[in-house]
Amino acid sequence: MECDLDFESSPYNSLCSKTISTSSEILRYFTTYCEGKKKGFDKLNPRDYMKLLLSTVVVLNVLRDEIKELTLNLEQKLALDVFKKYAYKELMGDYEKNYLKFSLWRKNDILRYSIDKYNIHLEDKNKNWKKIYAIPVPNYTHMNTIGAVILRVANKLGVFDF
């Protein structure tokens, strides 16, 4: 499986700048990542998980050249492919394994976010709520793998050498 991390035309590319400090972006990412890992990615509230997810895509974009130089195992290539496809709003592989469903619900003037398994139909469970928006997002299971890849790059770049 080839892992091509070309984020150039990704909609998230505008979130990154060539002048951004790679080390500061990695450190900011690991602050969010470690908080999520400590709580458990599956225990994060949906908004925090989306924040982590988007910062992961940004960091992968910043580090795309360094990641291409790594020798990756199949699990790492799969996780990176899932995130790359996500950046282009595409899905790949086994949807139930690779993705979760991020939903926004409304009831009167109250909004509620949820992240659920991809194959669950929540309309029956949430009869009094109106679904406003739902999108697939990369599964929690890929976060440890992605974090390990980013950590390898950070170590290679000497980000944590003090």
C-alpha positions in Angstrom: 0.0 0.0 0.0 1.5 3.3 -1.1 1.2 6.3 1.2 1.2 9.5 -0.7 0.5 12.5 1.6 -0.1 15.2 -1.0 -2.3 17.7 0.8 -1.5 20.5 -1.6 -5.0 20.9 -2.9 -6.7 19.9 0.3 -9.2 22.4 1.7 -7.2 22.3 5.0 -4.1 23.6 3.2 -5.1 27.1 3.8 -4.9 26.5 7.5 -1.1 26.1 7.2 1.5 28.5 6.2 5.0 27.9 4.9 6.3 30.3 7.5 4.7 28.4 10.4 7.2 27.0 12.9 7.1 23.3 12.5 8.3 22.7 16.1 5.7 25.0 17.6 2.9 23.4 15.5 4.1 19.9 16.7 4.2 21.0 20.3 0.8 22.6 20.1 -0.5 19.4 18.5 0.9 17.2 21.3 -0.6 19.3 23.9 -4.1 18.6 22.5 -3.2 15.0 21.6 -1.9 14.1 25.1 -5.0 15.6 26.7 -7.1 13.4 24.5 -4.9 10.3 25.1 -5.0 10.8 28.8 -8.8 11.0 28.9 -9.2 8.4 26.3 -10.0 9.5 22.7 -13.4 7.8 22.9 -14.2 9.7 26.1 -13.6 13.2 24.6 -16.6 15.3 24.0 -17.4 15.6 20.3 -16.2 19.2 20.0 -12.8 18.3 21.5 -12.4 15.3 19.3 -13.1 17.4 16.2 -10.5 20.0 17.4 -8.0 17.2 17.7 -9.0 15.7 14.4 -8.5 19.0 12.5 -5.2 19.8 14.2 -4.1 16.3 13.2 -4.8 17.1 9.6 -3.0 20.4 9.8 0.1 18.8 11.4 0.1 16.0 8.8 0.0 18.7 6.1 3.0 20.5 7.8 5.0 17.3 8.1 4.0 15.7 4.8 7.6 15.8 3.3 9.1 14.3 6.5 6.5 11.6 6.7 7.2 10.5 3.1 10.8 9.7 4.1 9.7 7.3 6.9 9.4 3.5 6.5 5.8 2.8 7.6 4.1 -0.4 8.5 0.7 -1.3 7.0 -1.3 0.0 10.0 0.5 3.4 9.8 -0.1 3.6 6.0 -3.8 2.7 6.5 -4.2 5.4 9.2 -2.4 8.0 7.1 -4.5 7.1 4.1 -7.7 7.5 6.1 -6.7 10.9 7.2 -5.5 11.9 3.7 -8.9 10.9 2.2 -10.7 12.7 5.1 -8.8 15.9 4.2 -10.3 15.6 0.7 -13.7 14.6 2.1 -13.4 11.1 0.7 -13.9 7.8 2.4 -11.9 4.6 2.0 -11.9 0.9 3.0 -14.2 -0.5 5.6 -16.4 2.4 6.7 -17.5 0.8 9.9 -13.9 0.2 10.9 -12.3 3.4 9.7 -15.0 6.0 10.5 -17.4 7.3 13.1 -20.4 9.6 12.6 -20.2 13.2 13.9 -23.7 14.6 14.1 -25.3 17.9 15.1 -28.8 17.7 16.5 -31.3 20.5 17.4 -34.3 20.5 19.8 -36.0 23.8 20.2 -33.1 26.2 20.9 -30.7 23.5 22.1 -27.9 22.1 20.0 -26.2 18.8 20.8 -23.1 17.2 19.2 -22.6 13.4 19.1 -20.0 11.0 17.8 -21.3 7.5 17.3 -20.4 4.3 15.4 -20.7 4.7 11.7 -23.5 2.1 11.3 -25.9 3.2 14.0 -29.1 4.9 12.9 -29.7 7.5 15.6 -33.0 8.9 14.2 -35.0 6.3 16.2 -33.1 7.0 19.4 -33.4 10.8 19.1 -37.0 11.1 18.0 -37.5 14.5 19.6 -34.3 15.9 18.1 -33.9 17.0 14.5 -30.6 16.0 12.8 -29.1 19.1 11.2 -25.8 17.7 10.0 -23.8 14.4 10.0 -20.4 13.6 8.5 -18.1 10.7 8.8 -14.8 11.3 10.7 -11.8 9.1 11.2 -12.2 6.6 14.0 -10.6 7.0 17.4 -8.6 3.8 16.7 -6.4 5.6 14.2 -5.3 8.3 16.7 -2.6 6.3 18.5 -1.1 5.2 15.2 -1.1 8.8 13.8 0.3 10.1 17.1 3.2 7.6 16.9 4.0 8.6 13.3 4.0 12.3 14.3 6.2 11.5 17.3 8.7 9.7 15.1 8.9 12.8 12.9 9.2 15.1 15.9 12.1 13.0 17.3 13.8 12.9 13.8 13.5 16.7 13.7 14.8 17.1 17.2 11.7 18.9 18.4 11.9 17.4 21.9 15.7 17.8 22.3 16.2 20.4 25.0 
